[in-house]
Amino acid sequence: MTNMLCILYKRLVMVESGAEARAKFPKLSRMALLAIAAAPLPLLLGWSIYVRQAGLGADAVRLPIIVAIVWGVTFTFLSWRRLDEGGREAIKFAFCWGAGPGMMIAATAVLLVLYYPQPVGEIVKRAAEGYAAMRGGLPPETAGFFVGAAMVIGIQQMLFVLVWLVWWARRRLGPQ
Amino acid sequence: MIAEATDMKNRIRVLRAEKNWTQAELAKRLDVSRNTMNAIENNRYDPSLSLAFRIAKLFRLKMEDVFQDED
């Protein structure tokens, strides 16, 4: 099984260059990629409204999450194959030096908030209360979990984008 | 200083000028983005071995005629 996954990973992600991948697959324009990225959003939104109005259970809520994950993986795959080697290097560097440390910083921040609630803890608590009120009767612990998760992902993403921008700036800006 | 410098120098700008190609045109011929092409041309990004070979092949030159070590 592991062997199969390795072969699949090598065949699909690592070995083939962007040029080879584009020769095999139809080239996607930036707009087409954005359209693919945005396509499931109205569906997911519509489904969540329907679930709430019809009063369906937890299984119905899980469905869009599974759809979102599958779509996310597919989109990442399509985007990766579309990139040339410079673009891929920038992303690898940003994951290593941006998203990775971002996750560690965010996780440390969560622990600090848990043990030393003032003053950040108060802000998180208020955000969780606001989110709970917005979702109408969501338990405070669940709302707190969602707000915490959003913060961790947010910090991770911010650092990823920052490092990605620095990588490109170092190669595009300055005297030529 | 923000700009990154690589250990390798190349003659791509000169070779491209000889062919009268724009940077975008060269990027298209090599199937890379113009951003990547610009970074390579300005010695701010070392291309992979396979891309370096493709560049040399495109100009019908040997690799060492396009890329030189800094030392």
gemmi code that builds the backbone of each chain (N, CA, C; Angstrom):
import gemmi

chains = {
    "A": [
        ("MET", (0.835, -1.210, 0.000), (0.000, 0.000, 0.000), (0.874, 1.268, 0.000)),
        ("THR", (1.877, 1.246, 0.923), (2.785, 2.400, 0.999), (3.533, 2.562, -0.311)),
        ("ASN", (3.975, 1.385, -0.865), (4.671, 1.401, -2.143), (3.818, 2.037, -3.233)),
        ("MET", (2.559, 1.611, -3.253), (1.631, 2.128, -4.265), (1.467, 3.638, -4.137)),
        ("LEU", (1.340, 4.076, -2.874), (1.183, 5.519, -2.633), (2.412, 6.286, -3.092)),
        ("CYS", (3.610, 5.691, -2.812), (4.868, 6.342, -3.219), (4.929, 6.475, -4.737)),
        ("ILE", (4.559, 5.377, -5.427), (4.606, 5.379, -6.894), (3.638, 6.429, -7.428)),
        ("LEU", (2.432, 6.440, -6.841), (1.406, 7.395, -7.265), (1.895, 8.833, -7.056)),
        ("TYR", (2.501, 9.051, -5.878), (3.010, 10.382, -5.536), (4.089, 10.820, -6.515)),
        ("LYS", (5.008, 9.885, -6.815), (6.092, 10.204, -7.739), (5.544, 10.483, -9.142)),
        ("ARG", (4.633, 9.612, -9.590), (4.093, 9.746, -10.941), (3.315, 11.047, -11.103)),
        ("LEU", (2.499, 11.345, -10.078), (1.574, 12.464, -10.234), (2.146, 13.807, -9.800)),
        ("VAL", (2.962, 13.783, -8.765), (3.351, 15.067, -8.179), (4.804, 15.440, -8.427)),
        ("MET", (5.734, 14.541, -8.116), (7.131, 14.955, -8.054), (7.908, 14.867, -9.373)),
        ("VAL", (7.821, 13.723, -10.040), (8.763, 13.479, -11.126), (8.501, 14.352, -12.342)),
        ("GLU", (7.256, 14.405, -12.750), (6.956, 15.129, -13.975), (7.130, 16.630, -13.794)),
        ("SER", (7.768, 17.241, -14.750), (7.910, 18.687, -14.694), (6.595, 19.312, -15.131)),
        ("GLY", (6.472, 20.611, -14.872), (5.263, 21.313, -15.301), (5.057, 21.166, -16.804)),
        ("ALA", (6.189, 21.204, -17.559), (6.098, 21.114, -19.019), (5.514, 19.775, -19.443)),
        ("GLU", (6.007, 18.675, -18.818), (5.502, 17.340, -19.151), (4.036, 17.201, -18.763)),
        ("ALA", (3.711, 17.738, -17.586), (2.326, 17.636, -17.119), (1.381, 18.380, -18.052)),
        ("ARG", (1.825, 19.552, -18.504), (0.967, 20.350, -19.392), (0.808, 19.680, -20.756)),
        ("ALA", (1.829, 18.931, -21.157), (1.726, 18.227, -22.433), (0.678, 17.119, -22.346)),
        ("LYS", (0.536, 16.523, -21.159), (-0.405, 15.424, -20.971), (-1.815, 15.928, -20.727)),
        ("PHE", (-1.909, 16.987, -19.924), (-3.224, 17.492, -19.536), (-3.505, 18.804, -20.257)),
        ("PRO", (-4.773, 19.098, -20.521), (-5.070, 20.385, -21.143), (-4.626, 21.524, -20.230)),
        ("LYS", (-4.045, 22.545, -20.851), (-3.535, 23.669, -20.073), (-4.700, 24.484, -19.514)),
        ("LEU", (-4.633, 24.752, -18.232), (-5.705, 25.523, -17.600), (-5.266, 26.973, -17.501)),
        ("SER", (-6.129, 27.862, -17.937), (-5.800, 29.274, -17.790), (-6.031, 29.671, -16.335)),
        ("ARG", (-5.506, 30.841, -15.963), (-5.674, 31.317, -14.590), (-7.152, 31.466, -14.245)),
        ("MET", (-7.931, 31.963, -15.229), (-9.366, 32.172, -15.000), (-10.082, 30.840, -14.800)),
        ("ALA", (-9.696, 29.833, -15.601), (-10.327, 28.512, -15.470), (-10.040, 27.930, -14.090)),
        ("LEU", (-8.799, 28.131, -13.633), (-8.414, 27.622, -12.317), (-9.226, 28.319, -11.217)),
        ("LEU", (-9.394, 29.636, -11.372), (-10.196, 30.394, -10.391), (-11.646, 29.928, -10.408)),
        ("ALA", (-12.159, 29.648, -11.612), (-13.550, 29.182, -11.734), (-13.709, 27.832, -11.037)),
        ("ILE", (-12.713, 26.942, -11.215), (-12.760, 25.636, -10.542), (-12.713, 25.844, -9.025)),
        ("ALA", (-11.868, 26.800, -8.614), (-11.733, 27.069, -7.179), (-13.051, 27.557, -6.585)),
        ("ALA", (-13.763, 28.396, -7.336), (-14.975, 29.027, -6.789), (-16.224, 28.163, -6.973)),
        ("ALA", (-16.177, 27.192, -7.887), (-17.382, 26.427, -8.243), (-18.115, 25.796, -7.060)),
        ("PRO", (-17.412, 25.122, -6.137), (-18.171, 24.443, -5.077), (-18.750, 25.383, -4.020)),
        ("LEU", (-18.272, 26.635, -3.983), (-18.699, 27.530, -2.897), (-20.215, 27.763, -2.872)),
        ("PRO", (-20.857, 28.134, -4.015), (-22.322, 28.315, -3.956), (-23.055, 27.023, -3.595)),
        ("LEU", (-22.507, 25.879, -4.069), (-23.132, 24.591, -3.744), (-23.079, 24.321, -2.234)),
        ("LEU", (-21.893, 24.560, -1.661), (-21.726, 24.317, -0.227), (-22.603, 25.264, 0.588)),
        ("LEU", (-22.652, 26.509, 0.139), (-23.468, 27.514, 0.845), (-24.950, 27.117, 0.780)),
        ("GLY", (-25.398, 26.751, -0.418), (-26.791, 26.335, -0.607), (-27.139, 25.137, 0.253)),
        ("TRP", (-26.217, 24.166, 0.286), (-26.435, 22.960, 1.076), (-26.540, 23.288, 2.573)),
        ("SER", (-25.643, 24.166, 3.058), (-25.666, 24.485, 4.492), (-26.960, 25.219, 4.870)),
        ("ILE", (-27.474, 26.066, 3.966), (-28.742, 26.754, 4.238), (-29.884, 25.732, 4.270)),
        ("TYR", (-29.855, 24.799, 3.317), (-30.898, 23.777, 3.236), (-30.894, 22.896, 4.497)),
        ("VAL", (-29.658, 22.508, 4.929), (-29.524, 21.649, 6.118), (-30.120, 22.337, 7.340)),
        ("ARG", (-29.829, 23.632, 7.460), (-30.331, 24.376, 8.623), (-31.853, 24.498, 8.581)),
        ("GLN", (-32.378, 24.840, 7.391), (-33.831, 25.035, 7.275), (-34.585, 23.710, 7.446)),
        ("ALA", (-34.025, 22.625, 6.915), (-34.715, 21.335, 6.997), (-34.455, 20.636, 8.336)),
        ("GLY", (-33.531, 21.181, 9.129), (-33.224, 20.599, 10.435), (-32.596, 19.219, 10.335)),
        ("LEU", (-31.728, 19.016, 9.339), (-31.083, 17.706, 9.155), (-29.969, 17.507, 10.193)),
        ("GLY", (-29.563, 16.253, 10.378), (-28.599, 15.912, 11.430), (-27.149, 16.101, 11.044)),
        ("ALA", (-26.277, 15.545, 11.924), (-24.834, 15.744, 11.786), (-24.274, 15.170, 10.493)),
        ("ASP", (-24.836, 14.040, 10.023), (-24.329, 13.423, 8.797), (-24.465, 14.365, 7.611)),
        ("ALA", (-25.579, 15.094, 7.578), (-25.807, 16.044, 6.489), (-24.812, 17.197, 6.542)),
        ("VAL", (-24.338, 17.518, 7.753), (-23.350, 18.599, 7.895), (-21.979, 18.115, 7.453)),
        ("ARG", (-21.723, 16.817, 7.706), (-20.405, 16.270, 7.359), (-20.196, 16.208, 5.844)),
        ("LEU", (-21.262, 16.019, 5.108), (-21.153, 15.843, 3.653), (-20.397, 17.003, 2.970)),
        ("PRO", (-20.806, 18.276, 3.205), (-20.054, 19.355, 2.544), (-18.605, 19.442, 2.984)),
        ("ILE", (-18.323, 18.990, 4.222), (-16.929, 19.009, 4.690), (-16.112, 18.026, 3.858)),
        ("ILE", (-16.694, 16.842, 3.626), (-15.993, 15.829, 2.810), (-15.819, 16.354, 1.383)),
        ("VAL", (-16.882, 16.948, 0.848), (-16.805, 17.520, -0.516), (-15.704, 18.575, -0.571)),
        ("ALA", (-15.661, 19.442, 0.459), (-14.665, 20.525, 0.482), (-13.245, 19.957, 0.515)),
        ("ILE", (-13.047, 18.875, 1.296), (-11.703, 18.280, 1.396), (-11.296, 17.675, 0.046)),
        ("VAL", (-12.211, 16.908, -0.549), (-11.911, 16.273, -1.845), (-11.616, 17.336, -2.898)),
        ("TRP", (-12.455, 18.366, -2.909), (-12.242, 19.454, -3.867), (-10.912, 20.164, -3.608)),
        ("GLY", (-10.592, 20.386, -2.320), (-9.336, 21.060, -1.965), (-8.131, 20.294, -2.476)),
        ("VAL", (-8.160, 18.976, -2.280), (-7.045, 18.138, -2.741), (-6.950, 18.199, -4.272)),
        ("THR", (-8.099, 18.106, -4.947), (-8.111, 18.152, -6.420), (-7.572, 19.492, -6.916)),
        ("PHE", (-8.019, 20.562, -6.262), (-7.588, 21.895, -6.683), (-6.079, 22.071, -6.476)),
        ("THR", (-5.590, 21.584, -5.330), (-4.153, 21.683, -5.055), (-3.374, 20.934, -6.131)),
        ("PHE", (-3.859, 19.747, -6.473), (-3.225, 18.911, -7.492), (-3.180, 19.635, -8.844)),
        ("LEU", (-4.336, 20.198, -9.238), (-4.400, 20.917, -10.525), (-3.478, 22.134, -10.526)),
        ("SER", (-3.487, 22.876, -9.414), (-2.640, 24.084, -9.334), (-1.172, 23.708, -9.409)),
        ("TRP", (-0.806, 22.637, -8.690), (0.601, 22.216, -8.657), (1.084, 21.821, -10.043)),
        ("ARG", (0.259, 21.086, -10.754), (0.659, 20.619, -12.085), (0.783, 21.779, -13.060)),
        ("ARG", (0.045, 22.849, -12.799), (0.055, 23.990, -13.701), (1.319, 24.845, -13.516)),
        ("LEU", (1.927, 24.731, -12.323), (3.059, 25.605, -12.000), (4.349, 25.193, -12.698)),
        ("ASP", (5.188, 26.170, -13.013), (6.518, 25.839, -13.534), (7.466, 25.689, -12.338)),
        ("GLU", (8.751, 25.414, -12.634), (9.631, 25.077, -11.518), (9.887, 26.241, -10.558)),
        ("GLY", (9.895, 27.477, -11.069), (10.070, 28.635, -10.185), (8.912, 28.741, -9.195)),
        ("GLY", (7.716, 28.593, -9.720), (6.512, 28.655, -8.884), (6.498, 27.555, -7.837)),
        ("ARG", (6.943, 26.360, -8.244), (6.982, 25.237, -7.299), (8.014, 25.479, -6.202)),
        ("GLU", (9.184, 26.008, -6.590), (10.224, 26.295, -5.596), (9.719, 27.297, -4.565)),
        ("ALA", (9.020, 28.325, -5.055), (8.504, 29.366, -4.154), (7.546, 28.752, -3.138)),
        ("ILE", (6.695, 27.842, -3.614), (5.711, 27.228, -2.714), (6.386, 26.300, -1.708)),
        ("LYS", (7.377, 25.526, -2.182), (8.075, 24.622, -1.261), (8.780, 25.426, -0.171)),
        ("PHE", (9.426, 26.523, -0.590), (10.145, 27.367, 0.364), (9.164, 27.987, 1.372)),
        ("ALA", (8.012, 28.462, 0.844), (7.022, 29.108, 1.717), (6.405, 28.105, 2.691)),
        ("PHE", (6.251, 26.852, 2.270), (5.722, 25.843, 3.181), (6.725, 25.543, 4.283)),
        ("CYS", (7.996, 25.444, 3.862), (9.033, 25.088, 4.829), (9.273, 26.209, 5.840)),
        ("TRP", (9.396, 27.444, 5.351), (9.794, 28.551, 6.222), (8.635, 29.461, 6.630)),
        ("GLY", (7.462, 29.268, 6.031), (6.309, 30.106, 6.388), (5.233, 29.325, 7.111)),
        ("ALA", (4.642, 28.358, 6.407), (3.513, 27.614, 6.979), (3.950, 26.742, 8.165)),
        ("GLY", (5.122, 26.110, 8.063), (5.598, 25.238, 9.149), (5.817, 26.018, 10.444)),
        ("PRO", (6.717, 27.025, 10.417), (6.898, 27.831, 11.626), (5.601, 28.540, 12.045)),
        ("GLY", (4.779, 28.915, 11.063), (3.492, 29.567, 11.370), (2.621, 28.676, 12.228)),
        ("MET", (2.598, 27.383, 11.881), (1.832, 26.411, 12.656), (2.368, 26.323, 14.082)),
        ("MET", (3.704, 26.294, 14.206), (4.317, 26.188, 15.543), (4.034, 27.432, 16.379)),
        ("ILE", (4.162, 28.599, 15.728), (3.888, 29.854, 16.440), (2.434, 29.879, 16.895)),
        ("ALA", (1.527, 29.496, 15.971), (0.092, 29.526, 16.295), (-0.236, 28.542, 17.416)),
        ("ALA", (0.381, 27.344, 17.364), (0.117, 26.343, 18.402), (0.618, 26.841, 19.756)),
        ("THR", (1.805, 27.482, 19.749), (2.338, 28.048, 20.989), (1.404, 29.135, 21.500)),
        ("ALA", (0.902, 29.950, 20.571), (-0.012, 31.034, 20.962), (-1.274, 30.467, 21.606)),
        ("VAL", (-1.789, 29.361, 21.049), (-2.996, 28.738, 21.614), (-2.722, 28.275, 23.046)),
        ("LEU", (-1.546, 27.653, 23.259), (-1.193, 27.200, 24.610), (-1.063, 28.375, 25.570)),
        ("LEU", (-0.439, 29.452, 25.093), (-0.285, 30.650, 25.939), (-1.641, 31.230, 26.308)),
        ("VAL", (-2.544, 31.232, 25.329), (-3.893, 31.768, 25.593), (-4.603, 30.906, 26.630)),
        ("LEU", (-4.384, 29.573, 26.532), (-5.042, 28.665, 27.484), (-4.533, 28.876, 28.910)),
        ("TYR", (-3.192, 29.066, 29.036), (-2.615, 29.165, 30.378), (-2.565, 30.595, 30.912)),
        ("TYR", (-2.419, 31.544, 30.010), (-2.383, 32.958, 30.432), (-3.458, 33.711, 29.657)),
        ("PRO", (-4.713, 33.617, 30.104), (-5.832, 34.128, 29.295), (-5.805, 35.633, 29.005)),
        ("GLN", (-5.102, 36.425, 29.814), (-5.114, 37.875, 29.558), (-3.923, 38.295, 28.712)),
        ("PRO", (-4.006, 39.237, 27.810), (-5.226, 39.886, 27.312), (-5.786, 39.199, 26.043)),
        ("VAL", (-4.944, 38.344, 25.382), (-5.379, 37.753, 24.109), (-6.582, 36.837, 24.320)),
        ("GLY", (-6.560, 36.106, 25.447), (-7.643, 35.183, 25.745), (-9.003, 35.862, 25.741)),
        ("GLU", (-9.016, 37.088, 26.235), (-10.280, 37.844, 26.266), (-10.788, 38.124, 24.850)),
        ("ILE", (-9.863, 38.466, 23.978), (-10.232, 38.765, 22.578), (-10.788, 37.488, 21.929)),
        ("VAL", (-10.092, 36.357, 22.175), (-10.539, 35.082, 21.601), (-11.914, 34.725, 22.154)),
        ("LYS", (-12.085, 34.942, 23.465), (-13.366, 34.620, 24.112), (-14.492, 35.436, 23.487)),
        ("ARG", (-14.233, 36.731, 23.282), (-15.260, 37.601, 22.689), (-15.571, 37.175, 21.251)),
        ("ALA", (-14.508, 36.820, 20.519), (-14.713, 36.364, 19.133), (-15.555, 35.097, 19.115)),
        ("ALA", (-15.265, 34.186, 20.070), (-16.026, 32.929, 20.159), (-17.483, 33.214, 20.514)),
        ("GLU", (-17.695, 34.147, 21.432), (-19.076, 34.504, 21.817), (-19.830, 35.096, 20.628)),
        ("GLY", (-19.117, 35.955, 19.890), (-19.719, 36.569, 18.690), (-20.098, 35.525, 17.670)),
        ("TYR", (-19.185, 34.544, 17.485), (-19.438, 33.478, 16.501), (-20.609, 32.602, 16.944)),
        ("ALA", (-20.643, 32.305, 18.266), (-21.736, 31.483, 18.812), (-23.080, 32.187, 18.610)),
        ("ALA", (-23.086, 33.498, 18.850), (-24.334, 34.274, 18.679), (-24.756, 34.276, 17.210)),
        ("MET", (-23.762, 34.386, 16.332), (-24.039, 34.438, 14.893), (-24.638, 33.108, 14.405)),
        ("ARG", (-24.100, 32.005, 14.928), (-24.578, 30.675, 14.530), (-25.838, 30.257, 15.275)),
        ("GLY", (-26.269, 31.079, 16.228), (-27.521, 30.837, 16.935), (-27.507, 29.584, 17.795)),
        ("GLY", (-27.078, 29.735, 19.028), (-27.151, 28.628, 19.978), (-26.046, 27.597, 19.861)),
        ("LEU", (-24.934, 27.949, 19.232), (-23.796, 27.027, 19.164), (-23.150, 26.973, 20.552)),
        ("PRO", (-22.825, 25.772, 21.073), (-22.191, 25.724, 22.397), (-20.893, 26.527, 22.404)),
        ("PRO", (-20.601, 27.240, 23.529), (-19.397, 28.100, 23.558), (-18.106, 27.336, 23.297)),
        ("GLU", (-18.047, 26.050, 23.753), (-16.810, 25.268, 23.538), (-16.584, 25.030, 22.040)),
        ("THR", (-17.691, 24.718, 21.339), (-17.582, 24.462, 19.893), (-17.187, 25.740, 19.177)),
        ("ALA", (-17.831, 26.848, 19.579), (-17.497, 28.138, 18.950), (-16.036, 28.482, 19.211)),
        ("GLY", (-15.580, 28.225, 20.440), (-14.180, 28.487, 20.807), (-13.237, 27.653, 19.964)),
        ("PHE", (-13.611, 26.405, 19.724), (-12.777, 25.517, 18.900), (-12.643, 26.080, 17.487)),
        ("PHE", (-13.789, 26.489, 16.903), (-13.762, 27.017, 15.536), (-12.928, 28.296, 15.436)),
        ("VAL", (-13.108, 29.179, 16.437), (-12.340, 30.440, 16.416), (-10.845, 30.141, 16.563)),
        ("GLY", (-10.506, 29.217, 17.472), (-9.097, 28.829, 17.668), (-8.509, 28.240, 16.392)),
        ("ALA", (-9.271, 27.336, 15.761), (-8.794, 26.702, 14.525), (-8.594, 27.745, 13.431)),
        ("ALA", (-9.552, 28.679, 13.340), (-9.448, 29.739, 12.320), (-8.210, 30.589, 12.567)),
        ("MET", (-7.913, 30.848, 13.850), (-6.725, 31.655, 14.171), (-5.441, 30.941, 13.766)),
        ("VAL", (-5.380, 29.639, 14.086), (-4.171, 28.862, 13.752), (-3.976, 28.844, 12.235)),
        ("ILE", (-5.063, 28.532, 11.513), (-4.957, 28.474, 10.045), (-4.624, 29.856, 9.490)),
        ("GLY", (-5.231, 30.879, 10.074), (-4.988, 32.260, 9.616), (-3.528, 32.659, 9.760)),
        ("ILE", (-2.948, 32.384, 10.935), (-1.536, 32.742, 11.173), (-0.642, 31.966, 10.205)),
        ("GLN", (-0.961, 30.668, 10.050), (-0.179, 29.822, 9.153), (-0.217, 30.374, 7.724)),
        ("GLN", (-1.412, 30.710, 7.269), (-1.573, 31.219, 5.906), (-0.873, 32.562, 5.716)),
        ("MET", (-0.986, 33.437, 6.743), (-0.349, 34.761, 6.638), (1.152, 34.620, 6.461)),
        ("LEU", (1.762, 33.745, 7.286), (3.215, 33.561, 7.187), (3.597, 32.899, 5.863)),
        ("PHE", (2.746, 31.976, 5.398), (3.005, 31.329, 4.106), (3.067, 32.386, 3.003)),
        ("VAL", (2.038, 33.247, 2.961), (1.964, 34.288, 1.918), (3.145, 35.252, 2.046)),
        ("LEU", (3.480, 35.620, 3.284), (4.584, 36.553, 3.508), (5.903, 35.981, 2.976)),
        ("VAL", (6.197, 34.734, 3.332), (7.460, 34.111, 2.887), (7.449, 33.919, 1.367)),
        ("TRP", (6.275, 33.563, 0.816), (6.146, 33.398, -0.638), (6.464, 34.722, -1.339)),
        ("LEU", (5.929, 35.818, -0.791), (6.183, 37.145, -1.380), (7.662, 37.508, -1.291)),
        ("VAL", (8.277, 37.193, -0.131), (9.707, 37.500, 0.046), (10.533, 36.704, -0.968)),
        ("TRP", (10.182, 35.426, -1.178), (10.926, 34.583, -2.139), (10.915, 35.231, -3.519)),
        ("TRP", (9.722, 35.654, -3.958), (9.633, 36.255, -5.293), (10.280, 37.633, -5.321)),
        ("ALA", (10.119, 38.418, -4.224), (10.707, 39.761, -4.180), (12.223, 39.679, -4.329)),
        ("ARG", (12.832, 38.680, -3.687), (14.294, 38.539, -3.762), (14.757, 38.189, -5.171)),
        ("ARG", (13.838, 37.655, -5.969), (14.211, 37.282, -7.338), (13.731, 38.267, -8.395)),
        ("ARG", (12.862, 39.179, -8.017), (12.326, 40.101, -9.004), (12.670, 41.567, -8.731)),
        ("LEU", (12.911, 41.925, -7.456), (13.154, 43.331, -7.140), (14.646, 43.633, -7.043)),
        ("GLY", (14.958, 44.932, -7.009), (16.350, 45.332, -6.866), (16.994, 45.567, -8.208)),
        ("PRO", (18.276, 46.034, -8.206), (18.953, 46.343, -9.471), (19.086, 45.107, -10.347)),
        ("GLN", (18.909, 45.293, -11.661), (18.957, 44.139, -12.578), (20.262, 44.121, -13.368)),
    ],
    "B": [
        ("MET", (20.385, 43.698, 1.805), (19.903, 43.802, 0.433), (18.909, 42.687, 0.152)),
        ("ILE", (17.788, 43.054, -0.454), (16.724, 42.062, -0.631), (17.008, 41.086, -1.779)),
        ("ALA", (17.662, 41.587, -2.838), (17.823, 40.759, -4.046), (18.766, 39.581, -3.792)),
        ("GLU", (18.355, 38.407, -4.249), (19.148, 37.185, -4.112), (20.105, 37.080, -5.303)),
        ("ALA", (21.335, 36.653, -5.051), (22.262, 36.415, -6.165), (22.686, 34.957, -6.128)),
        ("THR", (22.765, 34.313, -7.291), (23.139, 32.900, -7.325), (24.643, 32.769, -7.582)),
        ("ASP", (25.145, 31.523, -7.488), (26.576, 31.293, -7.706), (26.913, 31.125, -9.178)),
        ("MET", (25.873, 31.108, -10.005), (26.080, 30.829, -11.424), (25.714, 32.059, -12.256)),
        ("LYS", (26.472, 32.285, -13.306), (26.137, 33.386, -14.218), (25.703, 32.782, -15.547)),
        ("ASN", (24.869, 33.522, -16.261), (24.465, 32.994, -17.569), (24.433, 34.099, -18.618)),
        ("ARG", (24.400, 33.661, -19.885), (24.414, 34.614, -21.005), (23.060, 34.680, -21.697)),
        ("ILE", (22.030, 34.331, -20.984), (20.716, 34.224, -21.624), (20.250, 35.558, -22.213)),
        ("ARG", (20.504, 36.651, -21.481), (20.043, 37.953, -21.985), (20.672, 38.277, -23.347)),
        ("VAL", (21.979, 38.012, -23.442), (22.696, 38.282, -24.699), (22.186, 37.363, -25.811)),
        ("LEU", (22.072, 36.080, -25.476), (21.627, 35.098, -26.475), (20.207, 35.411, -26.953)),
        ("ARG", (19.392, 35.845, -26.011), (18.004, 36.176, -26.353), (17.971, 37.399, -27.280)),
        ("ALA", (18.838, 38.378, -26.975), (18.894, 39.589, -27.803), (19.337, 39.245, -29.224)),
        ("GLU", (20.291, 38.301, -29.318), (20.767, 37.875, -30.644), (19.638, 37.271, -31.468)),
        ("LYS", (18.770, 36.561, -30.806), (17.632, 35.923, -31.495), (16.464, 36.887, -31.677)),
        ("ASN", (16.591, 38.045, -31.037), (15.528, 39.052, -31.113), (14.221, 38.573, -30.466)),
        ("TRP", (14.351, 37.839, -29.373), (13.175, 37.346, -28.666), (12.913, 38.213, -27.447)),
        ("THR", (11.661, 38.356, -27.116), (11.340, 39.036, -25.854), (11.451, 37.992, -24.742)),
        ("GLN", (11.459, 38.506, -23.514), (11.546, 37.585, -22.376), (10.311, 36.666, -22.337)),
        ("ALA", (9.153, 37.259, -22.658), (7.907, 36.476, -22.651), (7.949, 35.383, -23.720)),
        ("GLU", (8.519, 35.728, -24.861), (8.621, 34.765, -25.963), (9.518, 33.587, -25.570)),
        ("LEU", (10.655, 33.928, -24.972), (11.583, 32.883, -24.543), (10.922, 32.004, -23.477)),
        ("ALA", (10.221, 32.654, -22.532), (9.535, 31.897, -21.470), (8.533, 30.925, -22.084)),
        ("LYS", (7.814, 31.388, -23.099), (6.817, 30.550, -23.751), (7.478, 29.350, -24.450)),
        ("ARG", (8.592, 29.615, -25.125), (9.292, 28.535, -25.821), (9.798, 27.467, -24.845)),
        ("LEU", (10.123, 27.915, -23.623), (10.647, 26.971, -22.626), (9.548, 26.439, -21.712)),
        ("ASP", (8.344, 26.932, -21.909), (7.190, 26.539, -21.100), (7.396, 26.812, -19.612)),
        ("VAL", (7.896, 28.014, -19.333), (7.978, 28.470, -17.943), (7.317, 29.847, -17.871)),
        ("SER", (7.095, 30.327, -16.654), (6.471, 31.644, -16.524), (7.508, 32.745, -16.781)),
        ("ARG", (7.027, 33.955, -17.097), (7.950, 35.057, -17.339), (8.681, 35.432, -16.047)),
        ("ASN", (7.995, 35.261, -14.916), (8.627, 35.531, -13.615), (9.866, 34.662, -13.432)),
        ("THR", (9.720, 33.380, -13.730), (10.854, 32.457, -13.586), (11.966, 32.822, -14.563)),
        ("MET", (11.572, 33.125, -15.805), (12.558, 33.472, -16.831), (13.346, 34.711, -16.421)),
        ("ASN", (12.614, 35.700, -15.906), (13.256, 36.938, -15.465), (14.255, 36.661, -14.336)),
        ("ALA", (13.852, 35.835, -13.381), (14.731, 35.513, -12.253), (15.983, 34.780, -12.721)),
        ("ILE", (15.824, 33.874, -13.693), (16.989, 33.126, -14.212), (17.919, 34.084, -14.951)),
        ("GLU", (17.322, 34.889, -15.819), (18.111, 35.802, -16.656), (18.925, 36.789, -15.808)),
        ("ASN", (18.362, 37.193, -14.683), (19.059, 38.148, -13.815), (19.919, 37.479, -12.749)),
        ("ASN", (20.203, 36.186, -12.957), (21.046, 35.418, -12.037), (20.532, 35.430, -10.599)),
        ("ARG", (19.217, 35.353, -10.459), (18.647, 35.326, -9.108), (18.022, 33.968, -8.800)),
        ("TYR", (18.023, 33.096, -9.785), (17.486, 31.746, -9.572), (18.219, 30.775, -10.489)),
        ("ASP", (18.779, 29.727, -9.892), (19.448, 28.694, -10.690), (18.406, 27.711, -11.204)),
        ("PRO", (18.318, 27.539, -12.522), (17.313, 26.594, -13.033), (17.697, 25.153, -12.705)),
        ("SER", (16.726, 24.267, -12.778), (17.016, 22.839, -12.578), (17.887, 22.368, -13.744)),
        ("LEU", (18.494, 21.204, -13.568), (19.363, 20.672, -14.613), (18.578, 20.476, -15.915)),
        ("SER", (17.356, 19.961, -15.779), (16.584, 19.684, -17.005), (16.219, 20.984, -17.721)),
        ("LEU", (15.887, 22.018, -16.975), (15.561, 23.301, -17.620), (16.824, 23.917, -18.229)),
        ("ALA", (17.948, 23.787, -17.528), (19.214, 24.316, -18.053), (19.554, 23.654, -19.393)),
        ("PHE", (19.346, 22.337, -19.464), (19.593, 21.623, -20.719), (18.639, 22.104, -21.814)),
        ("ARG", (17.373, 22.331, -21.428), (16.394, 22.798, -22.414), (16.785, 24.171, -22.954)),
        ("ILE", (17.315, 25.022, -22.060), (17.729, 26.362, -22.480), (18.894, 26.255, -23.476)),
        ("ALA", (19.902, 25.445, -23.103), (21.076, 25.272, -23.977), (20.648, 24.703, -25.335)),
        ("LYS", (19.742, 23.733, -25.304), (19.271, 23.087, -26.533), (18.541, 24.089, -27.420)),
        ("LEU", (17.753, 24.952, -26.783), (16.985, 25.945, -27.542), (17.917, 26.889, -28.314)),
        ("PHE", (19.045, 27.248, -27.673), (20.000, 28.142, -28.335), (21.040, 27.365, -29.162)),
        ("ARG", (20.883, 26.058, -29.226), (21.812, 25.173, -29.956), (23.260, 25.381, -29.495)),
        ("LEU", (23.413, 25.424, -28.175), (24.736, 25.608, -27.592), (25.000, 24.531, -26.555)),
        ("LYS", (26.284, 24.448, -26.112), (26.593, 23.544, -25.019), (26.211, 24.250, -23.730)),
        ("MET", (25.962, 23.439, -22.721), (25.549, 23.989, -21.429), (26.545, 25.049, -20.928)),
        ("GLU", (27.861, 24.725, -21.055), (28.876, 25.646, -20.515), (28.986, 26.937, -21.329)),
        ("ASP", (28.397, 26.940, -22.517), (28.387, 28.192, -23.300), (27.257, 29.113, -22.847)),
        ("VAL", (26.321, 28.561, -22.100), (25.206, 29.393, -21.596), (25.419, 29.727, -20.128)),
        ("PHE", (25.825, 28.727, -19.363), (25.994, 28.924, -17.915), (27.465, 28.822, -17.526)),
        ("GLN", (27.911, 29.752, -16.704), (29.278, 29.690, -16.181), (29.252, 29.805, -14.673)),
        ("ASP", (30.223, 29.084, -14.061), (30.353, 29.182, -12.616), (30.914, 30.560, -12.271)),
        ("GLU", (30.526, 31.091, -11.143), (30.952, 32.427, -10.722), (32.472, 32.510, -10.550)),
        ("ASP", (33.090, 31.401, -10.066), (34.535, 31.446, -9.760), (35.379, 31.527, -11.011)),
    ],
}
model = gemmi.Model(1)
for chain_id, residues in chains.items():
    chain = gemmi.Chain(chain_id)
    for i, (resn, *xyz) in enumerate(residues, 1):
        res = gemmi.Residue()
        res.name, res.seqid = resn, gemmi.SeqId(i, " ")
        for name, pos in zip(("N", "CA", "C"), xyz):
            atom = gemmi.Atom()
            atom.name, atom.element = name, gemmi.Element(name[0])
            atom.pos, atom.b_iso = gemmi.Position(*pos), 0.0
            res.add_atom(atom)
        chain.add_residue(res)
    model.add_chain(chain)
structure = gemmi.Structure()
structure.add_model(model)
structure.setup_entities()
